[in-house]
Amino acid sequence: MWEIRQAASPGTLDLYIYGDVMEDGYDWWRDEIIRSETSANTFREELSAHPDVKQINIYVNSYGGSVFEGTAIYNQLKRHPAHKTVYVDGFACSIASVIAMAGDEVVMPRNTLMMIHNMWMCAMGNAGELRKAADDLDTINAAGRQAYLAKSGDRLDEEALTAMMDEETWLTAEQCIQYGLADRYAEQEADMSGAAAVLQKANLTLEQRIGIQKSLAAQLRQLTQGDTGGPATPPSQGAKTNPIFTLFERR
């Protein structure tokens, strides 16, 4: 589900990002553009239909999508003069976590998670073209890190962030607050009954899904046992995932 709707409160807009962030397509047989419901173009049109909104509530449960579309949506939200509150309702993975960084306030139930990693793309060509593609990707990744750094302030430096993205790191709500990627806990836990399905659709192997689920279960048990008084535990970097988004095409 991807939905923008006028909230019950006057001047308030609710935005639900509950699925893929996908670019517009093109039908070569019919010579026409296929508009994606989750593209930056669609988002811009919907947002412009509510020019006087003062508060935008953004609800996120997404494992990612196109970095081009997500980056454009992030910048559209950052430019908007309304106050923006992001609620992570389950997962904010990959480019969906970048969109979440547009919030003036990011709220996470204790049992929700973010996943951050490096961007990737498909490349083909000769040796020189492939080397250039790698250099280009380094530049794009460096630019993409700025959204996290702008939100975290002085709680997270670029060297540490780079290492976390290199390891494709899953972060609990506690860790997100520690690093400045979230601001506070929600009053109630999120419904994570669909977590297994999200992990499966994220194109992970069975072994990877089992490893991640075990890691998440251990972290959630720690949270539910009330062990939240001490410092946040370091991010779990043992479970490697396949990239969930691409620059030029999704899987």
C-alpha positions, 0 to 999 in steps of 0.5 A: 500500500502506498497512500496519501490522504487528508487526515482527520485533523485540519492541515494534516496529511497522512502518507503511508509507504507500505511497499516498494519504491518504484520508478515509472516504466515505459511500454515500448509496444504501446509507446506510452509511459506506465506511471508507478504509484510509488514514483517520485513523479506521483508523489510530487503530484499528490503532495502538490494537491495539498499546498496548505498542509502544516503537518505530514505524518509519514508511516513506513513499512518498506524494504526499499526500492529505487534509489533514484525515486527514493532520493527524490522523495526524500528531497521533496519532503525536506523542502516542504515547509510542513512539520514532518513526523515519521513513524516506522511501523515495521521495517524501514530498509534500504532507500526507505530508511533514507526517506525516513531521514526526512522527518523532523521527528522519527518515532520507532516502536521498540520492536521495529528495525532499520536496515542500511547498506550501500547502493548497488547497480548492474554494469557491463562493458569493458574493463575501463567502463567497469572501473568507471562504474565502480568509481561512480558508485563510490561517489553516489554512495558518498552522496547518499550517506549525507541523509543519515549524517544530516539527521544524526548530527554529531552522534554518528560520524561518516567513518562509522556510518560507512563501516555500518553500510559496508556490513549491510547493518540491521539496527534496532530502535534502541540503536537508531536512537543512540545514533540519532537516526530516530528520536524517540520510542513509540508508546506501543509496539508495532505489529510484526506478524508480517516480518517473515514475509517481508524478509522472504520477499527481500530476495534473501536465501533461506539460510540468510533469512534464518540467520536474520530472524534469529538475530532479530529474535534475540534482540527483541527478547532483550528489549521485552525483558526490560534491559533498556537501561544500559548503553545500546548494544553495537549493531549486529553485523554478522548477518549478511543480506543481498542488496534490496535496491538497485540504482537502475533496476529492481530484482 
